[in-house]
Amino acid sequence: MTSDQLHDAEPAAPAMFPDAVGRQKGYEKRAVDAFLAGARAAFEGGTGSEVTSATVREATFPIVKHGYSIVAVDAAMGRIEDAFAAREREDGIADVGVEGWVERARGSAQEILDRLGRPDGRRFDRAGGLRYGYRIDEVDLVARKLIGYFERGEPVTADQVRQAAFRMQRRGYREEQVDALLDAVVEVMLAVG
């Protein structure tokens, strides 16, 4: 992926992001602008800081009044993550060859399947006491769809995984574990491109 492709994937200027409308809140503009400037510089090789697809995926921004539209920024972040992942895939293949890269991705996919293959209601630890976690039935539904993707090639996109959202319930699945697994799924999907 060239710097021109990243340039196309990320907005050329802050004006590319619409503001949140009405009473909706959005991402704090300076934080988004600063992150995107750093990501662009890293992609183009202009800084010593290491930005990866995981860095982009894990980026968070404060939510404020009069911020950028969350939907628009999230869509751009997904494209930027894809650009970094494509370069990481190219670099990985150059380092270990296609077979080595595929084997590494296959190993990660197997670890994910081992977790997803657990019975419904037992895939992740539960939030303790009276705490809230992700709704178990909703997470289990997504888990079954991901099993279909990994085992039978059923269609699921990285964007669908990124956009997975769950309601909360008492003693639901621990958010951190579910989020980490979904991040790993996206990483494998992008690795095999």
Secondary structure, 3 states (H helix, E strand, C coil): CCHHHHHHHCCCCHHHCCECCCCCEEECHHHHHHHHHHHHHHHCCCCCCCCCHHHHHHCCCCEEECCECHHHHHHHHHHHHHHHHHHHHHHHHHHHHHHHHHHHHHHHHHHHHHHHCCCCCCCCCECCCCCEEECHHHHHHHHHHHHHHHHHCCCCCHHHHHCCCCCEEECCECHHHHHHHHHHHHHHHHHHC
